Amino acid sequence: MSQSNESYRPINCEFHDVLEATATRRSVAAIRFVDEHGSEQERSARIANLYARDGAEYLELDSGERIRLDRLLTIDGQRLADYGPAE
């Protein structure tokens, strides 16, 4: 997935922990996010990797698709917005 050049906004550390736990369990997760065109998308997939590159953080799905973490809306019903700003 191509990412736009807008500035990355770090996500809350507790929500990052949710992502890491989901990746560790290797379970299929329902992932909602906003794509680079501003459209909401949903995937059911495993998180294969979490990584940082060029000043932004990403998750990579088992399909090879990557999503910038600040574009996430929910993972398995847990809303990023409910976790507040990055600390």
Secondary structure, 3 states (H helix, E strand, C coil): CCCCCCCCCCCCHHHHHHHHHHHHHCCCEEEEEECCCCCEEEEEECEEEEEEECCEEEEEECCCCEEEHHHEEEECCEEHHHHCCCC
